[in-house]
């Protein structure tokens, strides 16, 4: 594989190569069970991915979406700390390594360790990493570990925890977040963009702040979330390109889908969080753009940007859900 391919394309190619010949019926059955687990509400103390067929189906079904969600979160971290580069990275509950692929695309050189309790997931993750052609991924360590309150973490620059908290009992969630805060200089936590996913992110955010970390994204502050709990929730969206394999496993016909996610990035070093964050899809109307913002000083507010704002109006038309506002050049 050509190592110069963008990471997203490299991931799609690696999945296509390694999962070629996956029996459609078997894959569909595994995906149905995984969807039920993904959308369920009961945490577990056992791995969700049980065997090779589960893992292969998961990789085709969830890996591209997880990759794009984490990549969006890392982009926000890079915007807040453009001069920071992690030398080490620990991917907790990393499974087949989607977050590690995103890290490899964000920075050159981090030494990655993937921890997961499902050996079949780690095995396929190793295969995909080897097929990637990306030196950072090919050098990653893949280690089996029980994810929960028993987990011990070595010091590391960056910890990613993507779509993991949902699988854990409450006491294990808290212990895991505390362990990540103790071990890392930066912690990125991603959950599904659902009301309960947002609640888990808020709980994790509170624990990270209590541990002495500061929020770098998406929030422009360390204060309480201004969203009224139970009436709304903070989440974002990432566009995911679907390969033919992806469409086959998911039973879809569109060339893309939108992955909804909630997240928090916290650090132990100084960052420059956005002055405000676009928290809903911008509404573009004749001669104006309506932006729903979470602001540093005034909580939630709506900004109306019109043609008379000149360059700022043109920037608003190009602004996406989840972007910082205003753009640096405006």
Beta strands, then each sheet from edge to edge (+ up, - down):
strand 1: 88-92
strand 2: 111-116
strand 3: 141-144
strand 4: 156-162
strand 5: 184-192
strand 6: 214-217
strand 7: 236-241
strand 8: 256-267
strand 9: 276-278
strand 10: 283-285
strand 11: 288-295
strand 12: 299-306
strand 13: 324-325
sheet 1: 3+ 2+ 1+ 4+ 5+ 8- 6+
sheet 2: 3+ 2+ 1+ 4+ 5+ 8- 7+
sheet 3: 10+ 11- 9+ 13-
sheet 4: 10+ 11- 12+
end
